[in-house]
């Protein structure tokens, strides 16, 4: 699992659409599909299903992944911000 795959999954879940997620991320639809399929294959779980009349729906595994993917990416942003802040403070001391 990569951070890129988590970003893709969050977009897919948000839009409940592979094509809309691709548009948001400015990547091609097949790239989104491939990354989602890789996640499903890696864990042997379906992350979404298609339902009559409602389109795409997350499975329990897909919902679990979404919940944790959001937390992980938030933590990455926090780390990045702290490191950037530390670098700026270090630069002022010289």
N, CA and C atoms as a LAMMPS dump frame, in Angstrom:
ITEM: TIMESTEP
0
ITEM: NUMBER OF ATOMS
282
ITEM: BOX BOUNDS ff ff ff
-5.0000000000000000e+02 5.0000000000000000e+02
-5.0000000000000000e+02 5.0000000000000000e+02
-5.0000000000000000e+02 5.0000000000000000e+02
ITEM: ATOMS id mol type element x y z
1 1 1 N 0.858 -1.171 0
2 1 2 C 0 0 0
3 1 3 C 0.905 1.235 0
4 2 1 N 0.551 2.19 -0.846
5 2 2 C 1.334 3.426 -0.921
6 2 3 C 0.46 4.628 -0.557
7 3 1 N 1.127 5.73 -0.253
8 3 2 C 0.375 6.955 0.024
9 3 3 C -0.424 7.373 -1.207
10 4 1 N 0.152 7.169 -2.379
11 4 2 C -0.547 7.509 -3.623
12 4 3 C -1.843 6.7 -3.755
13 5 1 N -1.773 5.426 -3.442
14 5 2 C -2.972 4.591 -3.495
15 5 3 C -4.016 5.068 -2.494
16 6 1 N -3.575 5.488 -1.323
17 6 2 C -4.52 5.998 -0.322
18 6 3 C -5.185 7.277 -0.805
19 7 1 N -4.419 8.158 -1.434
20 7 2 C -5 9.388 -1.991
21 7 3 C -6.039 9.056 -3.06
22 8 1 N -5.713 8.094 -3.892
23 8 2 C -6.651 7.665 -4.935
24 8 3 C -7.908 7.091 -4.297
25 9 1 N -7.746 6.233 -3.298
26 9 2 C -8.915 5.616 -2.668
27 9 3 C -9.831 6.667 -2.029
28 10 1 N -9.251 7.651 -1.389
29 10 2 C -10.059 8.706 -0.777
30 10 3 C -10.879 9.424 -1.846
31 11 1 N -10.279 9.715 -2.985
32 11 2 C -11.007 10.393 -4.067
33 11 3 C -12.111 9.5 -4.632
34 12 1 N -11.815 8.219 -4.82
35 12 2 C -12.832 7.283 -5.329
36 12 3 C -14.001 7.214 -4.355
37 13 1 N -13.707 7.083 -3.083
38 13 2 C -14.763 6.984 -2.075
39 13 3 C -15.563 8.28 -1.994
40 14 1 N -14.89 9.398 -2.074
41 14 2 C -15.558 10.702 -2
42 14 3 C -16.57 10.874 -3.137
43 15 1 N -16.146 10.512 -4.33
44 15 2 C -17.002 10.712 -5.512
45 15 3 C -17.866 9.5 -5.836
46 16 1 N -17.537 8.361 -5.208
47 16 2 C -18.213 7.104 -5.534
48 16 3 C -18.155 6.87 -7.041
49 17 1 N -16.985 7.203 -7.609
50 17 2 C -16.81 7.106 -9.055
51 17 3 C -15.324 7.087 -9.39
52 18 1 N -14.934 6.124 -10.21
53 18 2 C -13.551 6.038 -10.683
54 18 3 C -13.241 7.228 -11.594
55 19 1 N -14.147 7.526 -12.515
56 19 2 C -13.883 8.596 -13.484
57 19 3 C -13.837 9.975 -12.825
58 20 1 N -14.723 10.226 -11.865
59 20 2 C -14.698 11.519 -11.173
60 20 3 C -13.447 11.647 -10.302
61 21 1 N -13.019 10.553 -9.708
62 21 2 C -11.779 10.572 -8.929
63 21 3 C -10.598 10.88 -9.839
64 22 1 N -10.578 10.271 -11.017
65 22 2 C -9.505 10.537 -11.983
66 22 3 C -9.495 12.009 -12.375
67 23 1 N -10.671 12.567 -12.617
68 23 2 C -10.75 13.995 -12.959
69 23 3 C -10.197 14.86 -11.833
70 24 1 N -10.58 14.573 -10.608
71 24 2 C -10.113 15.362 -9.46
72 24 3 C -8.589 15.3 -9.313
73 25 1 N -8.047 14.11 -9.533
74 25 2 C -6.614 13.897 -9.332
75 25 3 C -5.781 14.22 -10.566
76 26 1 N -6.446 14.552 -11.65
77 26 2 C -5.781 14.881 -12.924
78 26 3 C -4.92 13.723 -13.422
79 27 1 N -5.486 12.528 -13.317
80 27 2 C -4.84 11.342 -13.873
81 27 3 C -5.874 10.587 -14.699
82 28 1 N -5.407 9.637 -15.484
83 28 2 C -6.318 8.899 -16.359
84 28 3 C -7.106 7.851 -15.567
85 29 1 N -8.319 7.6 -16.029
86 29 2 C -9.199 6.635 -15.36
87 29 3 C -8.567 5.25 -15.217
88 30 1 N -7.895 4.735 -16.26
89 30 2 C -7.281 3.406 -16.089
90 30 3 C -6.258 3.37 -14.951
91 31 1 N -5.551 4.472 -14.729
92 31 2 C -4.572 4.521 -13.637
93 31 3 C -5.265 4.382 -12.286
94 32 1 N -6.402 5.035 -12.131
95 32 2 C -7.169 4.934 -10.889
96 32 3 C -7.648 3.489 -10.699
97 33 1 N -8.216 2.925 -11.739
98 33 2 C -8.716 1.547 -11.667
99 33 3 C -7.609 0.567 -11.308
100 34 1 N -6.448 0.735 -11.919
101 34 2 C -5.321 -0.164 -11.652
102 34 3 C -4.904 -0.083 -10.191
103 35 1 N -4.814 1.118 -9.637
104 35 2 C -4.385 1.261 -8.245
105 35 3 C -5.408 0.668 -7.273
106 36 1 N -6.683 0.853 -7.57
107 36 2 C -7.723 0.269 -6.712
108 36 3 C -7.666 -1.257 -6.8
109 37 1 N -7.492 -1.776 -8.001
110 37 2 C -7.394 -3.23 -8.165
111 37 3 C -6.162 -3.781 -7.44
112 38 1 N -5.063 -3.041 -7.454
113 38 2 C -3.863 -3.48 -6.734
114 38 3 C -4.117 -3.547 -5.229
115 39 1 N -4.827 -2.559 -4.706
116 39 2 C -5.176 -2.595 -3.279
117 39 3 C -6.045 -3.812 -2.974
118 40 1 N -7.037 -4.045 -3.824
119 40 2 C -7.926 -5.19 -3.605
120 40 3 C -7.152 -6.505 -3.671
121 41 1 N -6.248 -6.606 -4.634
122 41 2 C -5.467 -7.836 -4.789
123 41 3 C -4.515 -8.034 -3.614
124 42 1 N -3.883 -6.949 -3.17
125 42 2 C -2.918 -7.035 -2.068
126 42 3 C -3.557 -7.603 -0.805
127 43 1 N -4.806 -7.23 -0.546
128 43 2 C -5.464 -7.651 0.689
129 43 3 C -6.543 -8.716 0.476
130 44 1 N -6.786 -9.07 -0.778
131 44 2 C -7.773 -10.107 -1.059
132 44 3 C -9.18 -9.712 -0.672
133 45 1 N -9.471 -8.414 -0.77
134 45 2 C -10.792 -7.899 -0.386
135 45 3 C -11.34 -6.979 -1.455
136 46 1 N -12.638 -6.999 -1.638
137 46 2 C -13.295 -6.029 -2.516
138 46 3 C -13.508 -4.757 -1.708
139 47 1 N -13.189 -3.626 -2.322
140 47 2 C -13.34 -2.344 -1.648
141 47 3 C -14.64 -1.64 -2.001
142 48 1 N -15.235 -2.04 -3.117
143 48 2 C -16.495 -1.436 -3.526
144 48 3 C -17.294 -2.439 -4.342
145 49 1 N -18.576 -2.138 -4.491
146 49 2 C -19.441 -2.951 -5.347
147 49 3 C -20.389 -2.001 -6.062
148 50 1 N -20.92 -2.475 -7.15
149 50 2 C -21.916 -1.693 -7.882
150 50 3 C -23.296 -2.191 -7.5
151 51 1 N -24.197 -1.247 -7.228
152 51 2 C -25.556 -1.605 -6.845
153 51 3 C -26.536 -1.006 -7.847
154 52 1 N -27.606 -1.693 -8.066
155 52 2 C -28.616 -1.225 -9.003
156 52 3 C -29.219 0.089 -8.52
157 53 1 N -29.193 1.078 -9.372
158 53 2 C -29.825 2.349 -9.047
159 53 3 C -28.974 3.308 -8.225
160 54 1 N -28.006 2.794 -7.48
161 54 2 C -27.206 3.679 -6.629
162 54 3 C -25.769 3.801 -7.097
163 55 1 N -25.373 3.009 -8.079
164 55 2 C -24.009 3.093 -8.568
165 55 3 C -23.031 2.382 -7.657
166 56 1 N -21.936 3.058 -7.351
167 56 2 C -20.871 2.458 -6.555
168 56 3 C -21.163 2.609 -5.065
169 57 1 N -20.833 1.565 -4.324
170 57 2 C -21.011 1.588 -2.873
171 57 3 C -19.788 0.936 -2.227
172 58 1 N -19.281 1.523 -1.168
173 58 2 C -18.128 0.954 -0.479
174 58 3 C -18.542 -0.29 0.293
175 59 1 N -17.651 -1.26 0.287
176 59 2 C -17.854 -2.448 1.129
177 59 3 C -17.387 -2.086 2.547
178 60 1 N -17.634 -2.943 3.522
179 60 2 C -17.089 -2.673 4.861
180 60 3 C -15.564 -2.492 4.832
181 61 1 N -14.863 -3.28 4.023
182 61 2 C -13.403 -3.128 3.909
183 61 3 C -13.05 -1.776 3.298
184 62 1 N -13.818 -1.351 2.298
185 62 2 C -13.579 -0.058 1.668
186 62 3 C -13.81 1.093 2.628
187 63 1 N -14.83 0.963 3.458
188 63 2 C -15.119 1.983 4.47
189 63 3 C -14.008 2.037 5.51
190 64 1 N -13.53 0.874 5.93
191 64 2 C -12.431 0.807 6.899
192 64 3 C -11.166 1.445 6.32
193 65 1 N -10.862 1.115 5.07
194 65 2 C -9.69 1.701 4.419
195 65 3 C -9.826 3.216 4.325
196 66 1 N -10.991 3.697 3.963
197 66 2 C -11.223 5.144 3.853
198 66 3 C -10.954 5.837 5.189
199 67 1 N -11.502 5.29 6.245
200 67 2 C -11.341 5.882 7.581
201 67 3 C -9.86 6.013 7.946
202 68 1 N -9.121 4.957 7.758
203 68 2 C -7.714 4.968 8.145
204 68 3 C -6.841 5.727 7.154
205 69 1 N -7.195 5.706 5.886
206 69 2 C -6.439 6.452 4.873
207 69 3 C -6.472 7.945 5.185
208 70 1 N -7.625 8.443 5.596
209 70 2 C -7.741 9.863 5.958
210 70 3 C -6.824 10.211 7.13
211 71 1 N -6.791 9.345 8.132
212 71 2 C -5.94 9.579 9.306
213 71 3 C -4.466 9.542 8.909
214 72 1 N -4.09 8.566 8.115
215 72 2 C -2.692 8.431 7.694
216 72 3 C -2.238 9.653 6.915
217 73 1 N -3.038 10.092 5.946
218 73 2 C -2.635 11.248 5.142
219 73 3 C -2.616 12.523 5.966
220 74 1 N -3.497 12.638 6.943
221 74 2 C -3.461 13.785 7.841
222 74 3 C -2.161 13.772 8.65
223 75 1 N -1.778 12.615 9.14
224 75 2 C -0.533 12.496 9.897
225 75 3 C 0.681 12.844 9.034
226 76 1 N 0.663 12.438 7.782
227 76 2 C 1.759 12.771 6.869
228 76 3 C 1.856 14.285 6.699
229 77 1 N 0.715 14.951 6.524
230 77 2 C 0.713 16.412 6.391
231 77 3 C 1.247 17.088 7.657
232 78 1 N 0.877 16.567 8.815
233 78 2 C 1.366 17.124 10.083
234 78 3 C 2.885 16.984 10.161
235 79 1 N 3.399 15.818 9.82
236 79 2 C 4.846 15.595 9.845
237 79 3 C 5.539 16.554 8.88
238 80 1 N 5.006 16.668 7.665
239 80 2 C 5.612 17.566 6.679
240 80 3 C 5.648 19.005 7.19
241 81 1 N 4.555 19.459 7.751
242 81 2 C 4.497 20.824 8.275
243 81 3 C 5.488 21.041 9.408
244 82 1 N 5.609 20.075 10.301
245 82 2 C 6.542 20.2 11.422
246 82 3 C 7.987 20.231 10.92
247 83 1 N 8.282 19.405 9.938
248 83 2 C 9.64 19.397 9.394
249 83 3 C 9.959 20.703 8.669
250 84 1 N 9.008 21.218 7.916
251 84 2 C 9.216 22.499 7.231
252 84 3 C 9.41 23.62 8.245
253 85 1 N 8.619 23.6 9.277
254 85 2 C 8.725 24.616 10.331
255 85 3 C 10.079 24.526 11.02
256 86 1 N 10.533 23.322 11.294
257 86 2 C 11.826 23.107 11.932
258 86 3 C 12.959 23.618 11.038
259 87 1 N 12.843 23.374 9.764
260 87 2 C 13.861 23.828 8.816
261 87 3 C 13.912 25.352 8.767
262 88 1 N 12.754 25.995 8.792
263 88 2 C 12.71 27.468 8.774
264 88 3 C 13.333 28.032 10.042
265 89 1 N 13.026 27.437 11.192
266 89 2 C 13.606 27.922 12.464
267 89 3 C 15.115 27.725 12.469
268 90 1 N 15.566 26.619 11.959
269 90 2 C 16.996 26.334 11.9
270 90 3 C 17.701 27.323 10.995
271 91 1 N 17.072 27.699 9.915
272 91 2 C 17.64 28.662 8.981
273 91 3 C 17.785 30.045 9.584
274 92 1 N 16.894 30.414 10.471
275 92 2 C 16.952 31.746 11.123
276 92 3 C 18.084 31.841 12.135
277 93 1 N 18.474 30.707 12.698
278 93 2 C 19.509 30.719 13.73
279 93 3 C 20.91 30.888 13.169
280 94 1 N 21.074 30.695 11.904
281 94 2 C 22.419 30.76 11.31
282 94 3 C 22.857 32.153 11.072
